[in-house]
Amino acid sequence: MAENKKPIIIVQISDIHVGEVHFVPSLLTRAIDEINELNPDIVIITGDLTANGFRREYDTVKNYLSPIKCKNLIVQPGNHDSRNVGYIHFEDIYGERYRSFDYKNIKILAADSTEPDLDNGQIGREYYKWIKNEFSNGTDEKTFKIFSMHHHLLPVPNTGRERNILTDAGDVLEVLVDSKVDLVLCGHKHVPYIWRIEDILMITAGTVSCLRLRGKIEPNYNIIYIYDDKIDIFRRYPFDKIEKIEGIQRNVIKERLNAQFTKESK
């Protein structure tokens, strides 16, 4: 396939935290200016819009996000947004917490991984069939499949003791592998990282506008260029540099490595 074909551009920002003392408005407004200049096809916000899920925080973050020009905007709740029954305000402003979105040859499932007033999360077995059905209906080998949520599926290095991974991470991972998902997007830990499991890339975003940071990490967000045969991943720092993190060839034909290992003998 030709490498110079125009890619689909996805921007992922996460962990805004409006209402916290560590929230820096200028970082968010600058990032939005940069995003509008880039003119991406899709913008995904993977949760923690607010500090405590209060209505006034939701109203404030809505005003901050309103200048985003991208028509394909996917907004998801994080654990902070589900505090104080904040998921009700989320639904009032942004609609359903579980969404299926199609754009050209891309299929995106955005799921709410939060539990009210808890920092850890889960997807829940009642949604496994929904994930499988959505990723199988109307898709083929050329479809680029993305699963998006707030919590991380795998531990993130340099984030201290692991406490908040999905409680059903193993089952969710198996569902995504069986569904031949290409990319998982998440946030939560404020530390950017990439894992590759089977043929799935798992990208964790840092925080875009909060100074509650670990180590030497600076506020940042992700820019993803999806071609037919490869994926280019960039990290951008508001007011600062943009750096290429990874360029990975895409495996259209996927094989499950552990299929024989988990297969029960008859």
Backbone hydrogen bonds, N-H to C=O, Kabsch-Sander energy under -0.5 kcal/mol:
donor,donor_aa,acceptor,acceptor_aa,energy
5,K,2,A,-0.9
8,I,226,I,-2.2
9,I,7,P,-0.5
10,I,8,I,-0.5
10,I,224,I,-2.8
11,V,42,I,-2.4
12,Q,222,N,-2.4
13,I,11,V,-0.5
13,I,44,I,-2.2
15,D,47,G,-2.2
16,I,48,D,-1.0
17,H,48,D,-2.2
18,V,49,L,-2.6
20,E,17,H,-1.7
23,F,20,E,-1.2
24,V,209,S,-3.0
27,L,24,V,-1.0
28,L,24,V,-1.2
29,T,25,P,-2.6
30,R,26,S,-2.1
31,A,27,L,-2.1
32,I,28,L,-2.3
33,D,29,T,-2.0
34,E,30,R,-2.4
35,I,31,A,-2.5
36,N,32,I,-2.6
37,E,33,D,-1.9
38,L,34,E,-1.9
39,N,35,I,-2.0
41,D,9,I,-1.7
42,I,9,I,-1.8
43,V,72,N,-2.5
44,I,11,V,-3.0
45,I,74,I,-3.0
46,T,13,I,-2.0
46,T,44,I,-0.6
47,G,45,I,-0.9
47,G,76,Q,-0.6
51,A,18,V,-1.2
58,Y,54,F,-2.1
59,D,55,R,-2.7
60,T,56,R,-1.8
61,V,57,E,-2.7
62,K,58,Y,-2.1
63,N,59,D,-1.6
64,Y,60,T,-2.0
65,L,61,V,-2.3
66,S,62,K,-1.3
68,I,65,L,-2.0
73,L,71,K,-1.3
74,I,43,V,-3.0
74,I,72,N,-0.5
75,V,73,L,-0.5
76,Q,45,I,-2.1
82,S,78,G,-1.0
83,R,80,H,-1.0
85,V,82,S,-0.7
86,G,83,R,-1.7
88,I,85,V,-1.6
89,H,85,V,-0.5
90,F,86,G,-2.1
91,E,87,Y,-2.2
92,D,88,I,-1.9
93,I,89,H,-1.9
94,Y,90,F,-3.5
95,G,90,F,-0.6
95,G,91,E,-1.2
99,R,110,A,-2.8
101,F,108,I,-3.0
103,Y,106,I,-2.5
106,I,103,Y,-2.5
107,K,144,F,-2.6
108,I,101,F,-3.2
109,L,146,I,-2.6
110,A,99,R,-2.6
110,A,108,I,-0.5
111,A,109,L,-0.6
111,A,148,S,-2.6
113,S,111,A,-0.7
115,E,118,L,-0.5
115,E,120,N,-0.5
118,L,115,E,-2.2
122,Q,113,S,-1.3
127,Y,124,G,-2.1
128,Y,125,R,-1.0
129,K,125,R,-0.6
131,I,127,Y,-2.2
132,K,128,Y,-2.4
133,N,129,K,-2.8
134,E,130,W,-2.5
135,F,131,I,-2.1
136,S,132,K,-0.9
137,N,133,N,-2.2
138,G,136,S,-0.5
139,T,136,S,-0.9
143,T,140,D,-1.4
144,F,105,N,-3.0
145,K,143,T,-0.7
146,I,107,K,-3.0
147,F,183,L,-2.6
148,S,109,L,-2.9
149,M,185,L,-2.3
159,T,156,V,-0.6
166,L,152,H,-1.6
167,T,121,G,-2.7
169,A,166,L,-1.5
172,V,168,D,-2.4
173,L,169,A,-2.8
174,E,170,G,-2.0
175,V,171,D,-2.2
176,L,172,V,-2.4
177,V,173,L,-2.5
178,D,174,E,-2.7
179,S,175,V,-1.5
180,K,177,V,-1.6
181,V,176,L,-2.2
182,D,145,K,-1.9
183,L,145,K,-2.0
184,V,201,L,-2.9
185,L,147,F,-2.4
186,C,203,I,-2.1
187,G,150,H,-2.6
189,K,187,G,-1.4
193,Y,204,T,-1.8
195,W,202,M,-2.3
197,I,200,I,-2.1
200,I,197,I,-3.0
201,L,182,D,-2.4
202,M,195,W,-3.1
203,I,184,V,-3.0
203,I,201,L,-0.6
204,T,193,Y,-2.9
204,T,202,M,-0.6
205,A,186,C,-2.6
205,A,203,I,-0.5
207,T,190,H,-0.6
208,V,14,S,-2.0
209,S,15,D,-0.7
211,L,22,H,-2.0
213,L,211,L,-1.7
217,I,214,R,-1.8
220,N,207,T,-2.1
221,Y,236,R,-2.1
222,N,12,Q,-2.4
223,I,234,F,-2.7
224,I,10,I,-3.3
225,Y,232,D,-3.0
226,I,8,I,-2.8
226,I,224,I,-0.6
227,Y,225,Y,-0.7
227,Y,230,K,-2.7
231,I,248,I,-2.7
232,D,225,Y,-2.4
233,I,246,E,-3.2
234,F,223,I,-3.1
235,R,243,E,-2.9
236,R,221,Y,-2.8
237,Y,241,K,-2.6
240,D,237,Y,-2.7
243,E,235,R,-2.7
245,I,233,I,-2.9
246,E,233,I,-1.7
248,I,231,I,-2.8
250,R,229,D,-2.2
252,V,250,R,-0.9
254,K,252,V,-0.7
257,L,255,E,-0.8
259,A,256,R,-1.5
262,T,258,N,-2.1
263,K,259,A,-0.8
